[in-house]
Amino acid sequence: MLAPLTFELLAAAFFAVFALVALTARATPGRRLRTALLSAGLAGIALAAGHAWDGTRGWLGHAYLVAGYWIPALLVSSPTVAGRFESWLVRTDERWRSAAF
């Protein structure tokens, strides 16, 4: 029988996969390593938190969401790259929006 899937397992899986992906990103070696180590550490924290007090577990879920949102930014080495990516997001959003409406 499979154990129930908890948000700690989902967070740990996300951070573990992101740690591996970060190692292959087009960024400086230092940024890749820092991001991968931070992601792997968060995966370990998420697994260990499954045994924490319920009040702590509830608040850590919010921390996982924030960390999962901000950690990818560590791979961006210049504002120009972030600007191009954000511009692409805006163009893609406009295309989807015009196709949907």
Distance bins in CASP14 RR format, pairs under 12 A and 6 or more apart:
PFRMAT RR
TARGET T0000
AUTHOR 0000-0000-0000
RMODE 2
METHOD distances of the structure
MODEL  1
2 9 0 0 0 0 0 1 0 0 0 0 0
3 9 0 0 0 0 1 0 0 0 0 0 0
3 50 0 0 0 0 0 1 0 0 0 0 0
4 10 0 0 0 0 0 1 0 0 0 0 0
4 50 0 0 0 0 0 1 0 0 0 0 0
5 11 0 0 0 0 0 1 0 0 0 0 0
5 12 0 0 0 0 0 1 0 0 0 0 0
5 13 0 0 0 0 1 0 0 0 0 0 0
6 12 0 0 0 0 1 0 0 0 0 0 0
6 13 0 0 0 0 0 1 0 0 0 0 0
6 46 0 0 0 0 1 0 0 0 0 0 0
6 47 0 0 0 0 0 1 0 0 0 0 0
6 49 0 0 0 0 1 0 0 0 0 0 0
6 50 1 0 0 1 0 0 0 0 0 0 0
6 51 0 0 0 0 0 1 0 0 0 0 0
6 52 0 0 0 0 0 1 0 0 0 0 0
6 54 0 0 0 0 0 1 0 0 0 0 0
6 57 0 0 0 0 1 0 0 0 0 0 0
6 58 0 0 0 0 0 1 0 0 0 0 0
6 60 0 0 0 0 0 1 0 0 0 0 0
6 61 0 0 0 0 0 1 0 0 0 0 0
6 64 0 0 0 0 0 1 0 0 0 0 0
7 13 0 0 0 0 0 1 0 0 0 0 0
7 14 0 0 0 0 0 1 0 0 0 0 0
7 46 0 0 0 0 1 0 0 0 0 0 0
7 47 0 0 0 0 0 1 0 0 0 0 0
7 49 0 0 0 0 1 0 0 0 0 0 0
7 50 0 0 0 0 1 0 0 0 0 0 0
7 57 0 0 0 0 1 0 0 0 0 0 0
7 58 0 0 0 0 1 0 0 0 0 0 0
7 60 0 0 0 0 1 0 0 0 0 0 0
7 61 1 0 0 1 0 0 0 0 0 0 0
7 62 0 0 0 0 0 1 0 0 0 0 0
7 63 0 0 0 0 0 1 0 0 0 0 0
7 64 1 0 0 1 0 0 0 0 0 0 0
7 65 0 0 0 0 1 0 0 0 0 0 0
8 14 0 0 0 0 0 1 0 0 0 0 0
8 15 0 0 0 0 0 1 0 0 0 0 0
8 42 0 0 0 0 0 1 0 0 0 0 0
8 43 0 0 0 0 1 0 0 0 0 0 0
8 44 0 0 0 0 1 0 0 0 0 0 0
8 45 0 0 0 0 1 0 0 0 0 0 0
8 46 1 0 1 0 0 0 0 0 0 0 0
8 47 1 0 0 1 0 0 0 0 0 0 0
8 48 0 0 0 0 1 0 0 0 0 0 0
8 49 1 0 1 0 0 0 0 0 0 0 0
8 50 1 0 1 0 0 0 0 0 0 0 0
8 51 0 0 0 0 1 0 0 0 0 0 0
8 52 0 0 0 0 1 0 0 0 0 0 0
8 54 0 0 0 0 0 1 0 0 0 0 0
8 56 0 0 0 0 0 1 0 0 0 0 0
8 57 1 0 0 1 0 0 0 0 0 0 0
8 58 0 0 0 0 0 1 0 0 0 0 0
8 60 1 0 0 1 0 0 0 0 0 0 0
8 61 0 0 0 0 1 0 0 0 0 0 0
8 63 0 0 0 0 0 1 0 0 0 0 0
8 64 0 0 0 0 1 0 0 0 0 0 0
9 15 0 0 0 0 0 1 0 0 0 0 0
9 16 0 0 0 0 0 1 0 0 0 0 0
9 43 0 0 0 0 0 1 0 0 0 0 0
9 44 0 0 0 0 0 1 0 0 0 0 0
9 46 1 0 0 1 0 0 0 0 0 0 0
9 47 1 0 0 1 0 0 0 0 0 0 0
9 49 0 0 0 0 0 1 0 0 0 0 0
9 50 0 0 0 0 1 0 0 0 0 0 0
9 64 0 0 0 0 0 1 0 0 0 0 0
10 16 0 0 0 0 0 1 0 0 0 0 0
10 17 0 0 0 0 0 1 0 0 0 0 0
10 43 0 0 0 0 0 1 0 0 0 0 0
10 46 0 0 0 0 1 0 0 0 0 0 0
10 47 0 0 0 0 0 1 0 0 0 0 0
10 50 0 0 0 0 0 1 0 0 0 0 0
10 61 0 0 0 0 1 0 0 0 0 0 0
10 64 0 0 0 0 1 0 0 0 0 0 0
10 65 0 0 0 0 0 1 0 0 0 0 0
10 68 0 0 0 0 0 1 0 0 0 0 0
11 17 0 0 0 0 0 1 0 0 0 0 0
11 18 0 0 0 0 0 1 0 0 0 0 0
11 39 0 0 0 0 0 1 0 0 0 0 0
11 41 0 0 0 0 0 1 0 0 0 0 0
11 42 1 0 0 1 0 0 0 0 0 0 0
11 43 1 0 0 1 0 0 0 0 0 0 0
11 44 0 0 0 0 1 0 0 0 0 0 0
11 45 0 0 0 0 1 0 0 0 0 0 0
11 46 1 0 1 0 0 0 0 0 0 0 0
11 47 0 0 0 0 1 0 0 0 0 0 0
11 48 0 0 0 0 0 1 0 0 0 0 0
11 49 0 0 0 0 1 0 0 0 0 0 0
11 50 0 0 0 0 1 0 0 0 0 0 0
11 57 0 0 0 0 0 1 0 0 0 0 0
11 58 0 0 0 0 0 1 0 0 0 0 0
11 60 0 0 0 0 1 0 0 0 0 0 0
11 61 1 0 0 1 0 0 0 0 0 0 0
11 62 0 0 0 0 0 1 0 0 0 0 0
11 63 0 0 0 0 1 0 0 0 0 0 0
11 64 1 0 1 0 0 0 0 0 0 0 0
11 65 0 0 0 0 1 0 0 0 0 0 0
11 66 0 0 0 0 0 1 0 0 0 0 0
11 67 0 0 0 0 1 0 0 0 0 0 0
11 68 0 0 0 0 1 0 0 0 0 0 0
11 71 0 0 0 0 0 1 0 0 0 0 0
12 18 0 0 0 0 0 1 0 0 0 0 0
12 19 0 0 0 0 0 1 0 0 0 0 0
12 39 0 0 0 0 0 1 0 0 0 0 0
12 40 0 0 0 0 1 0 0 0 0 0 0
12 41 0 0 0 0 1 0 0 0 0 0 0
12 42 0 0 0 0 1 0 0 0 0 0 0
12 43 1 0 1 0 0 0 0 0 0 0 0
12 44 1 0 0 1 0 0 0 0 0 0 0
12 45 0 0 0 0 1 0 0 0 0 0 0
12 46 1 0 1 0 0 0 0 0 0 0 0
12 47 1 0 1 0 0 0 0 0 0 0 0
12 48 0 0 0 0 1 0 0 0 0 0 0
12 49 0 0 0 0 1 0 0 0 0 0 0
12 50 0 0 0 0 1 0 0 0 0 0 0
12 60 0 0 0 0 0 1 0 0 0 0 0
12 61 0 0 0 0 0 1 0 0 0 0 0
12 64 0 0 0 0 1 0 0 0 0 0 0
12 67 0 0 0 0 0 1 0 0 0 0 0
13 19 0 0 0 0 0 1 0 0 0 0 0
13 20 0 0 0 0 0 1 0 0 0 0 0
13 39 0 0 0 0 0 1 0 0 0 0 0
13 42 0 0 0 0 0 1 0 0 0 0 0
13 43 1 0 0 1 0 0 0 0 0 0 0
13 44 0 0 0 0 0 1 0 0 0 0 0
13 46 0 0 0 0 1 0 0 0 0 0 0
13 47 0 0 0 0 1 0 0 0 0 0 0
13 64 0 0 0 0 0 1 0 0 0 0 0
14 20 0 0 0 0 0 1 0 0 0 0 0
14 21 0 0 0 0 0 1 0 0 0 0 0
14 39 0 0 0 0 1 0 0 0 0 0 0
14 40 0 0 0 0 0 1 0 0 0 0 0
14 42 0 0 0 0 1 0 0 0 0 0 0
14 43 1 0 0 1 0 0 0 0 0 0 0
14 44 0 0 0 0 0 1 0 0 0 0 0
14 46 0 0 0 0 1 0 0 0 0 0 0
14 61 0 0 0 0 0 1 0 0 0 0 0
14 64 1 0 0 1 0 0 0 0 0 0 0
14 65 0 0 0 0 0 1 0 0 0 0 0
14 67 0 0 0 0 1 0 0 0 0 0 0
14 68 1 0 0 1 0 0 0 0 0 0 0
14 69 0 0 0 0 0 1 0 0 0 0 0
14 71 0 0 0 0 1 0 0 0 0 0 0
14 72 0 0 0 0 0 1 0 0 0 0 0
15 21 0 0 0 0 0 1 0 0 0 0 0
15 22 0 0 0 0 0 1 0 0 0 0 0
15 35 0 0 0 0 0 1 0 0 0 0 0
15 36 0 0 0 0 0 1 0 0 0 0 0
15 37 0 0 0 0 0 1 0 0 0 0 0
15 38 0 0 0 0 1 0 0 0 0 0 0
15 39 1 0 1 0 0 0 0 0 0 0 0
15 40 1 0 0 1 0 0 0 0 0 0 0
15 41 1 0 0 1 0 0 0 0 0 0 0
15 42 1 0 1 0 0 0 0 0 0 0 0
15 43 1 1 0 0 0 0 0 0 0 0 0
15 44 1 0 0 1 0 0 0 0 0 0 0
15 45 0 0 0 0 1 0 0 0 0 0 0
15 46 1 0 0 1 0 0 0 0 0 0 0
15 47 0 0 0 0 1 0 0 0 0 0 0
15 49 0 0 0 0 0 1 0 0 0 0 0
15 63 0 0 0 0 0 1 0 0 0 0 0
15 64 1 0 0 1 0 0 0 0 0 0 0
15 65 0 0 0 0 0 1 0 0 0 0 0
15 67 1 0 0 1 0 0 0 0 0 0 0
15 68 1 0 0 1 0 0 0 0 0 0 0
15 71 1 0 0 1 0 0 0 0 0 0 0
15 72 0 0 0 0 0 1 0 0 0 0 0
16 22 0 0 0 0 0 1 0 0 0 0 0
16 23 0 0 0 0 0 1 0 0 0 0 0
16 36 0 0 0 0 0 1 0 0 0 0 0
16 39 1 0 0 1 0 0 0 0 0 0 0
16 40 1 0 0 1 0 0 0 0 0 0 0
16 41 0 0 0 0 1 0 0 0 0 0 0
16 42 0 0 0 0 1 0 0 0 0 0 0
16 43 1 0 1 0 0 0 0 0 0 0 0
16 44 0 0 0 0 1 0 0 0 0 0 0
16 45 0 0 0 0 0 1 0 0 0 0 0
16 46 0 0 0 0 1 0 0 0 0 0 0
16 47 0 0 0 0 1 0 0 0 0 0 0
17 23 0 0 0 0 0 1 0 0 0 0 0
17 24 0 0 0 0 0 1 0 0 0 0 0
17 36 0 0 0 0 0 1 0 0 0 0 0
17 39 0 0 0 0 1 0 0 0 0 0 0
17 40 0 0 0 0 0 1 0 0 0 0 0
17 42 0 0 0 0 0 1 0 0 0 0 0
17 43 0 0 0 0 1 0 0 0 0 0 0
17 68 0 0 0 0 0 1 0 0 0 0 0
17 71 0 0 0 0 0 1 0 0 0 0 0
18 24 0 0 0 0 0 1 0 0 0 0 0
18 25 0 0 0 0 1 0 0 0 0 0 0
18 32 0 0 0 0 0 1 0 0 0 0 0
18 35 1 0 0 1 0 0 0 0 0 0 0
18 36 0 0 0 0 1 0 0 0 0 0 0
18 37 0 0 0 0 0 1 0 0 0 0 0
18 38 0 0 0 0 1 0 0 0 0 0 0
18 39 1 0 1 0 0 0 0 0 0 0 0
18 40 0 0 0 0 1 0 0 0 0 0 0
18 41 0 0 0 0 0 1 0 0 0 0 0
18 42 0 0 0 0 1 0 0 0 0 0 0
18 43 0 0 0 0 1 0 0 0 0 0 0
18 46 0 0 0 0 0 1 0 0 0 0 0
18 64 0 0 0 0 0 1 0 0 0 0 0
18 67 0 0 0 0 1 0 0 0 0 0 0
18 68 1 0 0 1 0 0 0 0 0 0 0
18 69 0 0 0 0 0 1 0 0 0 0 0
18 70 0 0 0 0 0 1 0 0 0 0 0
18 71 1 0 0 1 0 0 0 0 0 0 0
18 72 1 0 0 1 0 0 0 0 0 0 0
18 74 0 0 0 0 0 1 0 0 0 0 0
18 75 0 0 0 0 1 0 0 0 0 0 0
19 25 0 0 0 0 0 1 0 0 0 0 0
19 32 0 0 0 0 0 1 0 0 0 0 0
19 33 0 0 0 0 0 1 0 0 0 0 0
19 34 0 0 0 0 0 1 0 0 0 0 0
19 35 1 0 0 1 0 0 0 0 0 0 0
19 36 1 0 1 0 0 0 0 0 0 0 0
19 37 1 0 0 1 0 0 0 0 0 0 0
19 38 0 0 0 0 1 0 0 0 0 0 0
19 39 1 1 0 0 0 0 0 0 0 0 0
19 40 1 0 1 0 0 0 0 0 0 0 0
19 41 1 0 0 1 0 0 0 0 0 0 0
19 42 0 0 0 0 1 0 0 0 0 0 0
19 43 1 0 0 1 0 0 0 0 0 0 0
19 44 0 0 0 0 0 1 0 0 0 0 0
19 46 0 0 0 0 0 1 0 0 0 0 0
19 68 0 0 0 0 0 1 0 0 0 0 0
19 71 0 0 0 0 1 0 0 0 0 0 0
19 72 0 0 0 0 0 1 0 0 0 0 0
19 74 0 0 0 0 0 1 0 0 0 0 0
19 75 0 0 0 0 0 1 0 0 0 0 0
20 32 0 0 0 0 0 1 0 0 0 0 0
20 35 0 0 0 0 0 1 0 0 0 0 0
20 36 1 0 0 1 0 0 0 0 0 0 0
20 39 0 0 0 0 1 0 0 0 0 0 0
20 40 0 0 0 0 1 0 0 0 0 0 0
20 43 0 0 0 0 0 1 0 0 0 0 0
21 27 0 0 0 0 0 1 0 0 0 0 0
21 32 0 0 0 0 1 0 0 0 0 0 0
21 35 0 0 0 0 1 0 0 0 0 0 0
21 36 0 0 0 0 1 0 0 0 0 0 0
21 39 0 0 0 0 1 0 0 0 0 0 0
21 40 0 0 0 0 0 1 0 0 0 0 0
21 71 0 0 0 0 0 1 0 0 0 0 0
21 72 0 0 0 0 1 0 0 0 0 0 0
21 75 0 0 0 0 1 0 0 0 0 0 0
22 28 0 0 0 0 0 1 0 0 0 0 0
22 29 0 0 0 0 0 1 0 0 0 0 0
22 30 0 0 0 0 0 1 0 0 0 0 0
22 31 0 0 0 0 1 0 0 0 0 0 0
22 32 1 0 1 0 0 0 0 0 0 0 0
22 33 0 0 0 0 1 0 0 0 0 0 0
22 34 0 0 0 0 1 0 0 0 0 0 0
22 35 1 0 1 0 0 0 0 0 0 0 0
22 36 1 0 1 0 0 0 0 0 0 0 0
22 37 0 0 0 0 1 0 0 0 0 0 0
22 38 0 0 0 0 1 0 0 0 0 0 0
22 39 1 0 0 1 0 0 0 0 0 0 0
22 40 0 0 0 0 1 0 0 0 0 0 0
22 42 0 0 0 0 0 1 0 0 0 0 0
22 43 0 0 0 0 0 1 0 0 0 0 0
22 68 0 0 0 0 0 1 0 0 0 0 0
22 71 0 0 0 0 1 0 0 0 0 0 0
22 72 0 0 0 0 1 0 0 0 0 0 0
22 73 0 0 0 0 0 1 0 0 0 0 0
22 74 0 0 0 0 1 0 0 0 0 0 0
22 75 1 0 0 1 0 0 0 0 0 0 0
22 76 0 0 0 0 0 1 0 0 0 0 0
23 29 0 0 0 0 1 0 0 0 0 0 0
23 30 0 0 0 0 0 1 0 0 0 0 0
23 31 0 0 0 0 0 1 0 0 0 0 0
23 32 1 0 1 0 0 0 0 0 0 0 0
23 33 1 0 0 1 0 0 0 0 0 0 0
23 34 0 0 0 0 0 1 0 0 0 0 0
23 35 0 0 0 0 1 0 0 0 0 0 0
23 36 1 0 1 0 0 0 0 0 0 0 0
23 37 0 0 0 0 0 1 0 0 0 0 0
23 39 0 0 0 0 1 0 0 0 0 0 0
23 40 0 0 0 0 0 1 0 0 0 0 0
23 75 0 0 0 0 0 1 0 0 0 0 0
24 32 1 0 0 1 0 0 0 0 0 0 0
24 35 0 0 0 0 0 1 0 0 0 0 0
24 36 0 0 0 0 1 0 0 0 0 0 0
24 75 0 0 0 0 0 1 0 0 0 0 0
25 31 1 0 0 1 0 0 0 0 0 0 0
25 32 1 0 1 0 0 0 0 0 0 0 0
25 33 0 0 0 0 0 1 0 0 0 0 0
25 34 0 0 0 0 0 1 0 0 0 0 0
25 35 1 0 0 1 0 0 0 0 0 0 0
25 36 0 0 0 0 1 0 0 0 0 0 0
25 39 0 0 0 0 0 1 0 0 0 0 0
25 71 0 0 0 0 0 1 0 0 0 0 0
25 72 0 0 0 0 1 0 0 0 0 0 0
25 73 0 0 0 0 0 1 0 0 0 0 0
25 74 0 0 0 0 1 0 0 0 0 0 0
25 75 1 0 1 0 0 0 0 0 0 0 0
25 76 0 0 0 0 1 0 0 0 0 0 0
25 77 0 0 0 0 1 0 0 0 0 0 0
25 81 0 0 0 0 0 1 0 0 0 0 0
26 32 0 0 0 0 1 0 0 0 0 0 0
26 75 0 0 0 0 1 0 0 0 0 0 0
26 76 0 0 0 0 0 1 0 0 0 0 0
26 77 0 0 0 0 1 0 0 0 0 0 0
26 78 0 0 0 0 0 1 0 0 0 0 0
26 81 0 0 0 0 1 0 0 0 0 0 0
26 85 0 0 0 0 0 1 0 0 0 0 0
27 33 0 0 0 0 1 0 0 0 0 0 0
27 34 0 0 0 0 1 0 0 0 0 0 0
27 35 1 0 0 1 0 0 0 0 0 0 0
27 36 0 0 0 0 0 1 0 0 0 0 0
27 72 0 0 0 0 0 1 0 0 0 0 0
27 73 0 0 0 0 0 1 0 0 0 0 0
27 74 0 0 0 0 1 0 0 0 0 0 0
27 75 1 0 1 0 0 0 0 0 0 0 0
27 76 1 0 0 1 0 0 0 0 0 0 0
27 77 1 0 1 0 0 0 0 0 0 0 0
27 78 0 0 0 0 0 1 0 0 0 0 0
27 81 0 0 0 0 1 0 0 0 0 0 0
27 82 0 0 0 0 0 1 0 0 0 0 0
28 34 0 0 0 0 1 0 0 0 0 0 0
28 35 0 0 0 0 0 1 0 0 0 0 0
28 74 0 0 0 0 0 1 0 0 0 0 0
28 75 0 0 0 0 1 0 0 0 0 0 0
28 76 0 0 0 0 0 1 0 0 0 0 0
28 77 1 0 1 0 0 0 0 0 0 0 0
28 78 0 0 0 0 0 1 0 0 0 0 0
28 81 0 0 0 0 0 1 0 0 0 0 0
29 35 0 0 0 0 0 1 0 0 0 0 0
29 36 0 0 0 0 0 1 0 0 0 0 0
29 75 0 0 0 0 0 1 0 0 0 0 0
29 77 0 0 0 0 0 1 0 0 0 0 0
30 36 0 0 0 0 1 0 0 0 0 0 0
30 37 0 0 0 0 1 0 0 0 0 0 0
30 38 0 0 0 0 0 1 0 0 0 0 0
30 74 0 0 0 0 1 0 0 0 0 0 0
30 75 0 0 0 0 0 1 0 0 0 0 0
30 77 0 0 0 0 1 0 0 0 0 0 0
31 37 0 0 0 0 0 1 0 0 0 0 0
31 38 0 0 0 0 0 1 0 0 0 0 0
31 71 0 0 0 0 0 1 0 0 0 0 0
31 72 0 0 0 0 0 1 0 0 0 0 0
31 73 0 0 0 0 0 1 0 0 0 0 0
31 74 1 0 0 1 0 0 0 0 0 0 0
31 75 1 0 1 0 0 0 0 0 0 0 0
31 76 0 0 0 0 1 0 0 0 0 0 0
31 77 1 0 0 1 0 0 0 0 0 0 0
31 78 0 0 0 0 0 1 0 0 0 0 0
31 81 0 0 0 0 0 1 0 0 0 0 0
32 38 0 0 0 0 0 1 0 0 0 0 0
32 39 0 0 0 0 0 1 0 0 0 0 0
32 74 0 0 0 0 1 0 0 0 0 0 0
32 75 1 0 0 1 0 0 0 0 0 0 0
32 76 0 0 0 0 0 1 0 0 0 0 0
32 77 0 0 0 0 0 1 0 0 0 0 0
33 39 0 0 0 0 0 1 0 0 0 0 0
33 40 0 0 0 0 0 1 0 0 0 0 0
33 74 0 0 0 0 0 1 0 0 0 0 0
33 75 0 0 0 0 0 1 0 0 0 0 0
34 40 0 0 0 0 0 1 0 0 0 0 0
34 41 0 0 0 0 0 1 0 0 0 0 0
34 71 0 0 0 0 1 0 0 0 0 0 0
34 74 1 0 0 1 0 0 0 0 0 0 0
34 75 0 0 0 0 1 0 0 0 0 0 0
34 77 0 0 0 0 0 1 0 0 0 0 0
35 41 0 0 0 0 0 1 0 0 0 0 0
35 42 0 0 0 0 0 1 0 0 0 0 0
35 67 0 0 0 0 0 1 0 0 0 0 0
35 68 0 0 0 0 0 1 0 0 0 0 0
35 70 0 0 0 0 0 1 0 0 0 0 0
35 71 1 0 0 1 0 0 0 0 0 0 0
35 72 1 0 0 1 0 0 0 0 0 0 0
35 73 0 0 0 0 1 0 0 0 0 0 0
35 74 1 0 1 0 0 0 0 0 0 0 0
35 75 1 0 1 0 0 0 0 0 0 0 0
35 76 0 0 0 0 0 1 0 0 0 0 0
35 77 0 0 0 0 0 1 0 0 0 0 0
36 42 0 0 0 0 0 1 0 0 0 0 0
36 43 0 0 0 0 0 1 0 0 0 0 0
36 71 0 0 0 0 0 1 0 0 0 0 0
36 72 0 0 0 0 0 1 0 0 0 0 0
36 74 0 0 0 0 1 0 0 0 0 0 0
36 75 0 0 0 0 1 0 0 0 0 0 0
37 43 0 0 0 0 0 1 0 0 0 0 0
37 44 0 0 0 0 0 1 0 0 0 0 0
37 71 0 0 0 0 0 1 0 0 0 0 0
37 74 0 0 0 0 0 1 0 0 0 0 0
38 44 0 0 0 0 0 1 0 0 0 0 0
38 45 0 0 0 0 0 1 0 0 0 0 0
38 67 0 0 0 0 1 0 0 0 0 0 0
38 68 0 0 0 0 0 1 0 0 0 0 0
38 70 0 0 0 0 0 1 0 0 0 0 0
38 71 1 0 0 1 0 0 0 0 0 0 0
38 72 0 0 0 0 0 1 0 0 0 0 0
38 73 0 0 0 0 0 1 0 0 0 0 0
38 74 1 0 0 1 0 0 0 0 0 0 0
38 75 0 0 0 0 0 1 0 0 0 0 0
39 45 0 0 0 0 0 1 0 0 0 0 0
39 46 0 0 0 0 0 1 0 0 0 0 0
39 64 0 0 0 0 0 1 0 0 0 0 0
39 67 0 0 0 0 1 0 0 0 0 0 0
39 68 0 0 0 0 1 0 0 0 0 0 0
39 70 0 0 0 0 0 1 0 0 0 0 0
39 71 1 0 0 1 0 0 0 0 0 0 0
39 72 0 0 0 0 1 0 0 0 0 0 0
39 74 0 0 0 0 1 0 0 0 0 0 0
39 75 0 0 0 0 0 1 0 0 0 0 0
40 46 0 0 0 0 0 1 0 0 0 0 0
40 47 0 0 0 0 0 1 0 0 0 0 0
40 71 0 0 0 0 0 1 0 0 0 0 0
41 47 0 0 0 0 1 0 0 0 0 0 0
41 48 0 0 0 0 1 0 0 0 0 0 0
41 49 0 0 0 0 0 1 0 0 0 0 0
41 67 0 0 0 0 0 1 0 0 0 0 0
41 71 0 0 0 0 0 1 0 0 0 0 0
42 48 0 0 0 0 0 1 0 0 0 0 0
42 49 0 0 0 0 0 1 0 0 0 0 0
42 60 0 0 0 0 0 1 0 0 0 0 0
42 61 0 0 0 0 0 1 0 0 0 0 0
42 63 0 0 0 0 1 0 0 0 0 0 0
42 64 1 0 0 1 0 0 0 0 0 0 0
42 65 0 0 0 0 0 1 0 0 0 0 0
42 66 0 0 0 0 0 1 0 0 0 0 0
42 67 1 0 1 0 0 0 0 0 0 0 0
42 68 0 0 0 0 1 0 0 0 0 0 0
42 70 0 0 0 0 0 1 0 0 0 0 0
42 71 1 0 0 1 0 0 0 0 0 0 0
42 74 0 0 0 0 0 1 0 0 0 0 0
43 49 0 0 0 0 0 1 0 0 0 0 0
43 64 0 0 0 0 0 1 0 0 0 0 0
43 67 0 0 0 0 0 1 0 0 0 0 0
43 68 0 0 0 0 0 1 0 0 0 0 0
43 71 0 0 0 0 0 1 0 0 0 0 0
44 50 0 0 0 0 0 1 0 0 0 0 0
44 51 0 0 0 0 0 1 0 0 0 0 0
44 60 0 0 0 0 0 1 0 0 0 0 0
44 64 0 0 0 0 0 1 0 0 0 0 0
45 51 0 0 0 0 0 1 0 0 0 0 0
45 52 0 0 0 0 1 0 0 0 0 0 0
45 56 0 0 0 0 0 1 0 0 0 0 0
45 57 0 0 0 0 0 1 0 0 0 0 0
45 60 1 0 0 1 0 0 0 0 0 0 0
45 61 0 0 0 0 0 1 0 0 0 0 0
45 63 0 0 0 0 1 0 0 0 0 0 0
45 64 0 0 0 0 1 0 0 0 0 0 0
45 67 0 0 0 0 1 0 0 0 0 0 0
46 52 0 0 0 0 0 1 0 0 0 0 0
46 57 0 0 0 0 0 1 0 0 0 0 0
46 60 1 0 0 1 0 0 0 0 0 0 0
46 61 0 0 0 0 1 0 0 0 0 0 0
46 63 0 0 0 0 1 0 0 0 0 0 0
46 64 1 0 0 1 0 0 0 0 0 0 0
46 65 0 0 0 0 0 1 0 0 0 0 0
46 67 0 0 0 0 1 0 0 0 0 0 0
46 68 0 0 0 0 0 1 0 0 0 0 0
47 60 0 0 0 0 0 1 0 0 0 0 0
47 64 0 0 0 0 0 1 0 0 0 0 0
48 56 0 0 0 0 0 1 0 0 0 0 0
48 57 0 0 0 0 0 1 0 0 0 0 0
48 60 0 0 0 0 0 1 0 0 0 0 0
49 55 0 0 0 0 0 1 0 0 0 0 0
49 56 1 0 0 1 0 0 0 0 0 0 0
49 57 1 0 1 0 0 0 0 0 0 0 0
49 58 0 0 0 0 1 0 0 0 0 0 0
49 59 0 0 0 0 1 0 0 0 0 0 0
49 60 1 0 1 0 0 0 0 0 0 0 0
49 61 0 0 0 0 1 0 0 0 0 0 0
49 63 0 0 0 0 1 0 0 0 0 0 0
49 64 0 0 0 0 1 0 0 0 0 0 0
50 56 0 0 0 0 1 0 0 0 0 0 0
50 57 1 0 0 1 0 0 0 0 0 0 0
50 58 0 0 0 0 0 1 0 0 0 0 0
50 60 0 0 0 0 1 0 0 0 0 0 0
50 61 0 0 0 0 0 1 0 0 0 0 0
50 64 0 0 0 0 0 1 0 0 0 0 0
51 57 0 0 0 0 1 0 0 0 0 0 0
51 60 0 0 0 0 0 1 0 0 0 0 0
52 58 0 0 0 0 1 0 0 0 0 0 0
52 59 0 0 0 0 1 0 0 0 0 0 0
52 60 1 0 0 1 0 0 0 0 0 0 0
52 61 0 0 0 0 0 1 0 0 0 0 0
53 59 0 0 0 0 0 1 0 0 0 0 0
53 60 0 0 0 0 0 1 0 0 0 0 0
54 60 0 0 0 0 0 1 0 0 0 0 0
54 61 0 0 0 0 0 1 0 0 0 0 0
55 61 0 0 0 0 0 1 0 0 0 0 0
55 62 0 0 0 0 0 1 0 0 0 0 0
56 62 0 0 0 0 0 1 0 0 0 0 0
56 63 0 0 0 0 0 1 0 0 0 0 0
57 63 0 0 0 0 0 1 0 0 0 0 0
57 64 0 0 0 0 0 1 0 0 0 0 0
58 64 0 0 0 0 0 1 0 0 0 0 0
58 65 0 0 0 0 0 1 0 0 0 0 0
59 65 0 0 0 0 0 1 0 0 0 0 0
59 66 0 0 0 0 0 1 0 0 0 0 0
60 66 0 0 0 0 0 1 0 0 0 0 0
60 67 0 0 0 0 1 0 0 0 0 0 0
61 67 0 0 0 0 1 0 0 0 0 0 0
61 68 0 0 0 0 0 1 0 0 0 0 0
62 68 0 0 0 0 0 1 0 0 0 0 0
62 69 0 0 0 0 0 1 0 0 0 0 0
63 69 0 0 0 0 0 1 0 0 0 0 0
63 70 0 0 0 0 0 1 0 0 0 0 0
63 71 0 0 0 0 0 1 0 0 0 0 0
64 70 0 0 0 0 0 1 0 0 0 0 0
64 71 0 0 0 0 0 1 0 0 0 0 0
65 71 0 0 0 0 0 1 0 0 0 0 0
66 73 0 0 0 0 0 1 0 0 0 0 0
67 73 0 0 0 0 0 1 0 0 0 0 0
67 74 0 0 0 0 0 1 0 0 0 0 0
68 74 0 0 0 0 0 1 0 0 0 0 0
70 76 0 0 0 0 0 1 0 0 0 0 0
72 81 0 0 0 0 0 1 0 0 0 0 0
72 82 0 0 0 0 0 1 0 0 0 0 0
72 85 0 0 0 0 0 1 0 0 0 0 0
73 79 0 0 0 0 0 1 0 0 0 0 0
73 81 0 0 0 0 0 1 0 0 0 0 0
73 82 1 0 0 1 0 0 0 0 0 0 0
73 83 0 0 0 0 0 1 0 0 0 0 0
73 85 0 0 0 0 0 1 0 0 0 0 0
73 86 0 0 0 0 0 1 0 0 0 0 0
74 82 0 0 0 0 0 1 0 0 0 0 0
75 81 0 0 0 0 1 0 0 0 0 0 0
75 82 0 0 0 0 0 1 0 0 0 0 0
75 85 0 0 0 0 0 1 0 0 0 0 0
76 82 1 0 1 0 0 0 0 0 0 0 0
76 83 0 0 0 0 1 0 0 0 0 0 0
76 84 0 0 0 0 1 0 0 0 0 0 0
76 85 1 0 0 1 0 0 0 0 0 0 0
76 86 0 0 0 0 0 1 0 0 0 0 0
77 85 0 0 0 0 0 1 0 0 0 0 0
78 84 0 0 0 0 1 0 0 0 0 0 0
78 85 0 0 0 0 0 1 0 0 0 0 0
79 85 0 0 0 0 0 1 0 0 0 0 0
79 86 0 0 0 0 1 0 0 0 0 0 0
80 86 0 0 0 0 0 1 0 0 0 0 0
80 87 0 0 0 0 0 1 0 0 0 0 0
81 87 0 0 0 0 0 1 0 0 0 0 0
81 88 0 0 0 0 0 1 0 0 0 0 0
82 88 0 0 0 0 0 1 0 0 0 0 0
82 89 0 0 0 0 0 1 0 0 0 0 0
83 89 0 0 0 0 1 0 0 0 0 0 0
83 90 0 0 0 0 1 0 0 0 0 0 0
83 91 0 0 0 0 0 1 0 0 0 0 0
84 90 0 0 0 0 0 1 0 0 0 0 0
84 91 0 0 0 0 0 1 0 0 0 0 0
85 91 0 0 0 0 0 1 0 0 0 0 0
85 92 0 0 0 0 0 1 0 0 0 0 0
86 92 0 0 0 0 0 1 0 0 0 0 0
86 93 0 0 0 0 0 1 0 0 0 0 0
87 93 0 0 0 0 0 1 0 0 0 0 0
87 94 0 0 0 0 0 1 0 0 0 0 0
88 94 0 0 0 0 0 1 0 0 0 0 0
88 95 0 0 0 0 0 1 0 0 0 0 0
89 95 0 0 0 0 0 1 0 0 0 0 0
89 96 0 0 0 0 0 1 0 0 0 0 0
90 96 0 0 0 0 0 1 0 0 0 0 0
90 97 0 0 0 0 0 1 0 0 0 0 0
91 97 0 0 0 0 0 1 0 0 0 0 0
91 98 0 0 0 0 0 1 0 0 0 0 0
92 98 0 0 0 0 0 1 0 0 0 0 0
92 99 0 0 0 0 0 1 0 0 0 0 0
93 99 0 0 0 0 0 1 0 0 0 0 0
93 100 0 0 0 0 0 1 0 0 0 0 0
94 100 0 0 0 0 0 1 0 0 0 0 0
94 101 0 0 0 0 0 1 0 0 0 0 0
95 101 0 0 0 0 0 1 0 0 0 0 0
END
